[in-house]
Amino acid sequence: MRDRFGREIDYMRISVIDGCNLNCYYCNPQDNNKNCQAINTLSVKKVLCIVRAATRLGITHFRLTGGEPLLHPQIDEMVLQIKKIPGVRSVSLTTNAVLLAQHAKQLKEAGIDSINVSLDTIDASEYEHITKKPLLDKVEHGIDAAIECGIRVKINVVLTPQTDVVALTRYASKKGTDIRFIEMMPVGEGHTNGVEPYEKVIGALLEVYGTPCHIDTGKTKEINSGYNKYKEERKNPDNGPAEYYIFPELDIRVGLIQAIHGKFCDTCNRIRVTADGRLMPCLGSSVTMDLVPDSCEFTDDLEKDFVIVQVLKAAIKAKPGCHNFNDNAVTYTKTTETKTVETKATELKAAEVNAARNMSRIGG
């Protein structure tokens, strides 16, 4: 289904749980001594209802997130059942990998298509400083287990002024995994920690690996005269906003995801579901909608599917043309839509909304 700006919306992120077993300062700044405890968890049945309805609108790619999705007690079964739904083309997962070693085999058997591992440093002391947990060895074990199972793994790095770009890239190259550096969004503590991605990442890597070549994912021919590994990949191999670069002396791709400095809203193809069962048409907006209000009673699954489809349509129509992170000139209208209540709006300044949000609660 296309939104009112002509963008094809075919990708859904589903936060299946909002708790986490780490406590990264930029994600959960309110309490630096405790894990982010789960407040909401989506049941397998509810997730399947959402996915089934989404496929009816042409949404075919699904990513399970958190919090930390591997804390969900039925995550392996959830992947297995989603993969059985007609119309689903891919199911992927984003994890901190602390529990990945014990789930890798089951996820592979369930049919997982790829796993993104969030890893901001490979220095044990720095890892503990960021996450408040001395668990880097478990993360590395999890990455190795997934690779050994034959799962496609990518490493995601949230950029801060302290990020050691070269060390992380060397680690990814050793593992044979692509790496993506993500610009920190001005959500929660993110407004104080951002850096300009291209300058920091490409500037550091070209001194070690040579002058890079940008991969035009819109063209599959002659990506680079000496590097044809990705020729046959489809137009957008990750269903996401990363811009990829290859280097003469590096055998993996390096991606940049730049929500601010490389604003990609004009090609955004996603909507997201939070762990409390609400739809967010855009991460950079305060608009959310109830997918299935708890007060609703249904005679059968078809009626429930119909309600979810209608809310999905409304969410896609409500998707803004672009985000407005940290823009106080913009006023958001916070809208709630349910089966019984049409709209309820409150005006909030954009920067106020983003500064007060907690990334661990919105499945960022």
C-alpha positions in Angstrom: 0.0 0.0 0.0 1.2 3.5 -0.8 0.9 6.4 1.5 -0.3 9.9 0.5 3.2 10.8 -0.6 3.5 7.8 -3.0 5.9 5.8 -0.9 5.3 2.0 -0.9 5.0 0.8 2.7 6.1 -2.8 2.8 8.2 -3.1 6.0 7.0 -3.3 9.6 9.1 -3.3 12.8 7.4 -5.0 15.7 8.6 -4.4 19.3 7.6 -7.7 20.9 8.8 -6.7 24.4 9.9 -3.4 25.9 12.3 -4.8 28.5 16.0 -5.2 28.1 18.8 -7.1 29.9 21.2 -4.2 29.3 21.0 -0.6 30.4 22.6 1.5 27.7 22.7 5.1 28.8 21.3 6.6 25.6 18.4 4.1 25.5 17.3 4.0 29.1 18.8 7.0 30.9 16.2 7.2 33.8 17.9 4.5 35.9 21.5 3.6 35.4 21.6 0.8 37.9 18.8 -1.5 36.8 17.8 -3.3 33.7 14.9 -1.8 31.7 12.1 -4.0 33.1 9.4 -5.2 30.7 6.2 -3.4 31.1 4.6 -4.7 27.9 4.9 -7.9 25.9 3.0 -8.8 22.7 1.7 -12.4 22.7 2.4 -14.7 19.7 -1.3 -14.7 18.9 -1.5 -10.9 18.7 1.7 -10.6 16.6 0.3 -13.2 14.2 -2.9 -11.2 13.9 -0.9 -8.1 13.1 1.3 -9.7 10.6 -1.6 -11.5 8.9 -3.5 -8.2 8.5 -0.4 -6.4 7.4 0.3 -8.8 4.5 -3.2 -8.0 3.2 -1.9 -4.4 2.6 1.3 -5.5 0.9 3.6 -5.4 3.9 5.9 -8.3 3.4 9.0 -7.7 5.4 9.0 -7.9 9.2 11.6 -7.1 11.9 11.2 -8.2 15.5 12.7 -5.8 18.0 12.5 -4.7 21.6 13.7 -3.8 24.1 15.5 -7.1 23.7 13.4 -9.5 21.7 15.2 -12.6 22.9 13.7 -12.0 26.3 10.3 -12.8 24.9 9.5 -16.3 26.2 8.2 -17.5 22.8 10.5 -15.7 20.4 11.5 -18.8 18.5 8.0 -20.0 18.1 6.9 -16.5 17.0 9.4 -16.5 14.2 8.4 -20.0 13.1 4.7 -19.1 13.0 5.2 -15.7 11.2 7.2 -17.5 8.5 4.2 -19.7 7.8 1.9 -16.8 7.0 1.3 -16.4 3.2 2.7 -13.2 1.8 5.6 -12.9 4.3 8.8 -12.5 2.4 11.3 -12.0 5.2 11.5 -12.1 9.0 14.5 -10.6 10.7 15.5 -9.7 14.2 17.5 -7.0 16.0 19.2 -8.1 19.2 22.0 -7.2 21.6 23.1 -10.8 21.3 23.6 -11.5 25.0 21.2 -14.4 24.7 21.8 -15.2 21.0 24.0 -18.2 21.5 21.2 -20.2 23.2 18.7 -19.1 20.5 20.7 -19.3 17.3 20.0 -22.9 16.4 16.3 -22.6 17.1 16.0 -19.3 15.1 17.8 -20.9 12.2 15.4 -23.8 12.2 12.4 -21.4 12.5 13.5 -19.8 9.3 14.9 -16.4 10.4 16.3 -14.5 7.4 18.8 -12.3 9.1 19.9 -10.9 12.5 21.2 -7.4 13.3 23.4 -7.3 16.4 23.6 -4.0 18.2 27.3 -3.6 19.3 28.8 -0.2 20.0 32.3 -1.3 21.1 34.6 -4.3 21.3 36.5 -3.0 24.3 35.2 -4.8 27.4 35.6 -1.9 29.8 33.9 0.5 27.4 31.1 -2.0 26.8 30.4 -2.2 30.5 30.5 1.6 30.7 27.9 1.9 27.9 25.6 -1.0 28.9 26.3 -1.2 32.7 26.9 -5.0 32.2 30.2 -7.0 31.8 28.7 -9.2 29.1 30.8 -8.6 26.0 32.0 -12.2 25.9 28.4 -13.4 25.7 27.7 -11.1 22.8 30.7 -12.3 20.9 29.8 -15.9 21.6 26.3 -15.2 20.3 27.6 -13.6 17.1 29.8 -16.6 16.5 27.0 -19.1 17.2 24.7 -17.3 14.7 27.4 -17.3 12.0 28.1 -20.9 12.6 24.4 -21.7 12.1 24.5 -20.0 8.7 22.4 -16.9 9.7 23.2 -13.7 7.9 24.5 -11.3 10.6 25.0 -7.6 10.4 26.5 -5.4 13.1 24.8 -2.1 14.1 26.8 0.6 15.8 25.2 3.7 17.3 27.7 6.5 16.7 29.0 8.6 19.6 32.0 10.9 19.8 33.8 7.9 21.5 33.1 5.3 18.8 36.2 3.5 17.6 35.2 3.1 14.0 38.3 1.3 12.8 38.3 -1.3 15.6 34.7 -2.2 15.1 35.2 -2.4 11.3 38.2 -4.7 11.8 36.1 -6.9 14.0 33.2 -7.1 11.5 35.7 -7.9 8.7 37.2 -10.7 10.8 33.7 -12.1 11.3 32.7 -11.6 7.7 29.7 -9.5 8.6 28.6 -6.1 7.1 28.6 -3.2 9.6 26.4 -0.2 9.7 27.0 3.0 11.7 23.8 4.6 12.9 23.4 8.3 13.6 22.1 8.8 17.0 18.6 10.3 16.8 17.6 13.1 19.1 15.4 10.9 21.2 15.9 10.8 25.0 19.6 11.3 25.6 20.4 11.2 21.9 20.1 14.9 21.5 23.4 15.4 23.4 25.5 12.7 21.8 25.3 12.9 18.1 28.1 13.1 15.6 28.2 13.6 11.8 28.4 10.0 10.4 30.1 10.5 7.1 33.0 12.5 8.4 33.6 10.3 11.4 33.2 6.9 9.6 34.3 7.4 6.1 37.0 9.8 7.1 38.5 7.3 9.5 38.2 4.2 7.3 39.6 5.7 4.0 43.0 6.2 5.8 43.1 2.5 6.5 41.3 0.8 3.7 41.6 3.3 0.8 39.1 5.5 -1.0 35.6 4.1 -0.9 33.0 3.5 -3.6 29.4 4.2 -2.9 27.1 1.3 -3.8 24.1 2.5 -5.7 21.5 0.0 -4.6 19.2 1.3 -7.4 21.6 -0.3 -9.9 22.7 -3.9 -9.7 25.2 -3.8 -12.6 28.9 -2.9 -12.2 28.7 -1.8 -8.6 32.5 -1.7 -8.6 35.0 -2.9 -11.3 36.8 -5.3 -8.9 34.1 -6.1 -6.4 31.1 -8.1 -7.7 30.0 -9.9 -4.5 26.7 -7.9 -4.3 25.8 -7.7 -8.0 22.9 -10.1 -7.8 21.3 -8.6 -4.7 17.9 -7.1 -5.1 17.5 -3.3 -5.3 17.3 -2.8 -1.5 19.0 -5.8 0.1 18.2 -4.7 3.7 14.7 -3.2 3.2 16.1 -0.2 5.0 17.7 3.2 4.8 21.4 2.3 4.9 23.8 3.7 2.3 26.6 1.3 1.7 30.2 1.8 0.8 33.0 -0.6 -0.2 36.7 -0.1 0.2 39.5 -1.4 -1.9 41.2 -3.2 1.0 38.1 -4.3 2.9 35.9 -7.4 2.1 32.7 -6.3 3.8 30.2 -3.5 3.2 30.1 -0.4 5.5 26.7 1.2 5.9 25.7 4.6 7.1 22.2 5.2 8.5 21.8 9.0 8.8 18.4 10.2 10.0 19.6 13.8 10.4 22.6 14.4 8.1 21.3 12.1 5.4 17.6 12.4 5.8 15.9 9.5 4.0 12.3 10.2 4.7 11.4 10.4 1.0 12.2 6.7 0.6 10.9 5.5 4.0 9.0 2.3 3.6 8.2 1.4 7.2 5.7 1.6 10.0 6.3 0.2 13.5 4.3 -1.5 16.2 5.2 -0.8 19.9 5.1 -3.5 22.6 1.9 -2.1 24.0 0.1 -2.8 20.7 0.2 0.7 19.2 1.1 1.8 15.7 3.7 4.5 15.0 3.6 5.7 11.4 7.0 7.5 12.0 9.6 7.3 14.8 10.0 11.0 14.5 6.4 11.8 15.2 4.2 11.6 18.3 1.3 10.1 16.3 0.3 6.7 17.6 -2.8 4.5 17.1 -4.4 1.6 18.9 -4.1 -1.5 16.8 -6.6 -3.6 18.8 -8.2 -1.8 21.7 -8.5 -4.2 24.7 -12.1 -3.1 25.1 -13.1 -4.4 21.7 -15.0 -7.7 21.5 -14.9 -9.8 18.3 -17.0 -12.6 17.1 -14.1 -14.2 15.2 -10.6 -13.7 13.8 -11.9 -12.3 10.5 -13.6 -9.4 12.3 -10.4 -8.7 14.3 -8.3 -8.8 11.1 -10.7 -6.3 9.5 -10.3 -3.9 12.4 -6.5 -4.2 12.3 -6.4 -3.7 8.5 -8.5 -0.5 8.9 -6.1 0.9 11.6 -3.1 0.0 9.4 -4.6 1.9 6.5 -5.2 4.9 8.8 -1.6 4.7 10.1 -0.2 4.6 6.6 -2.4 7.6 5.6 -1.2 9.4 8.7 2.5 8.9 8.0 4.1 12.3 7.7 6.2 13.3 4.7 9.3 13.6 7.0 10.4 13.6 10.6 10.9 16.8 12.5 13.5 15.8 15.1 14.5 18.7 17.4 12.4 21.2 15.4 10.6 23.4 17.8 9.0 25.3 14.9 6.9 22.2 14.3 3.9 21.3 16.5 2.9 17.7 16.6 -0.7 16.6 16.9 -0.8 13.5 19.2 -3.7 11.4 17.8 -5.4 8.4 19.3 -7.7 6.3 17.2 -9.7 3.3 18.4 -12.8 1.4 17.3 -15.0 3.5 19.6 -13.1 6.9 19.8 -12.5 8.6 16.5 -9.7 11.1 17.4 -8.3 12.8 20.5 -5.6 15.4 19.8 -3.0 17.2 21.9 -0.5 19.7 20.5 3.1 19.2 21.6 6.4 20.8 20.5 8.5 18.3 18.5 11.7 18.7 20.6 9.8 18.4 23.8 8.2 15.1 22.6 11.6 13.6 21.5 13.6 14.6 24.6 11.0 13.0 26.9 10.9 9.7 25.0 12.7 6.5 25.9 14.1 4.6 23.0 13.8 1.3 24.8 10.0 1.8 25.0 9.4 2.6 21.3 11.3 -0.1 19.6 13.8 2.2 17.9 
